[in-house]
Amino acid sequence: MRLKDIIEGLGLKVLAQGDVDREVNWAYTSDLLSDVMAGAQPGDLWLTIQKHMNIVAVAKLKDLTGIVLAKGIRPSEEVVAKAEKEGIPLLISEYPLFEVCGRLYELLKEEG
């Protein structure tokens, strides 16, 4: 499923555009950067509540399709600008992390 379809299906707000036509292989949920670096795979969509600058660096390093921030959490303008510069889609969901994961799982399951 393409990221743009997930954005529409989950009603995500786009803060940094990036390549929303990329295919999402799966998703990874963690708030520990070291865990994401160790476990996320290229093409995964990262779901988290972290909002600091390092999330962009980790997403770039792991070649993730984007970052979804749960609970309506908004990063600083500097983080948004860095995501734009690096081409990392930065998205917001108003739902709690658990619910975003469940909704995304159902959406991906319907697709495949």
C-alpha positions in Angstrom: 0.0 0.0 0.0 1.3 3.5 -0.8 1.8 6.0 1.9 -0.6 8.4 0.4 -3.4 5.7 0.7 -2.5 5.3 4.4 -2.6 9.1 4.9 -6.1 9.1 3.4 -7.3 5.9 5.1 -6.2 7.1 8.5 -7.0 10.8 8.1 -3.4 11.8 8.9 -2.3 15.4 8.8 0.8 16.0 6.7 3.4 18.3 8.2 6.3 17.4 5.9 5.5 16.0 2.5 8.4 13.8 1.4 7.6 11.0 -1.0 4.1 9.9 -0.3 4.0 7.7 -3.3 6.4 5.2 -1.7 5.2 1.7 -0.9 4.9 0.9 2.8 6.2 -2.6 3.5 5.0 -2.7 7.1 5.1 -0.6 10.2 7.3 -0.3 13.3 6.2 1.1 16.6 8.7 2.2 19.2 9.7 5.3 21.2 13.3 4.1 21.7 15.5 5.4 19.0 18.0 2.5 19.5 15.1 0.0 19.2 14.1 1.5 15.9 17.6 1.5 14.6 18.0 -2.2 15.6 14.6 -3.4 14.5 12.9 -1.3 11.8 13.4 -2.3 8.2 13.7 -0.1 5.1 10.2 0.7 3.8 8.6 0.5 7.3 6.3 3.3 8.5 7.4 4.4 12.0 4.7 5.2 14.6 5.8 7.0 17.7 5.2 9.8 20.2 8.7 11.1 20.0 9.0 14.6 18.5 12.6 15.6 18.8 15.1 16.2 15.9 16.7 12.8 16.1 13.6 11.1 14.8 14.3 12.5 11.4 17.9 11.2 11.5 16.8 7.7 12.4 14.1 7.6 9.7 16.7 8.7 7.1 19.3 6.2 8.4 16.8 3.3 8.2 15.2 4.5 4.9 11.7 4.5 6.5 8.7 5.6 4.5 7.7 8.2 7.1 7.0 9.0 10.7 3.5 9.1 12.3 3.2 11.0 15.5 0.3 9.9 17.6 -1.9 11.8 20.1 -1.8 14.9 18.1 1.8 15.5 19.1 3.4 18.4 17.2 7.1 18.7 16.7 8.9 22.0 16.5 9.2 23.9 13.3 12.9 23.0 13.2 11.9 19.3 13.1 9.4 19.8 10.4 11.9 21.8 8.3 14.5 19.0 8.8 12.0 16.4 7.7 11.2 18.4 4.6 14.9 18.9 3.8 15.6 15.1 4.2 12.4 14.1 2.3 10.9 12.3 5.2 7.1 12.4 5.4 6.1 13.6 8.9 2.5 12.9 9.7 0.1 13.4 12.7 -2.7 11.3 14.0 -5.0 12.6 16.7 -5.5 9.0 18.0 -3.5 7.4 20.8 -0.6 5.2 19.6 -2.4 2.0 20.3 -5.4 3.0 18.2 -3.2 4.3 15.3 -1.5 0.9 15.3 -4.8 -1.0 15.3 -6.3 1.1 12.5 -3.1 0.8 10.4 -3.0 -2.9 10.9 -6.6 -3.2 9.7 -6.0 -1.0 6.7 -2.9 -3.0 5.7 -4.7 -6.3 6.3 -7.6 -5.2 4.0 -5.0 -4.4 1.3 -3.2 -7.6 1.4 
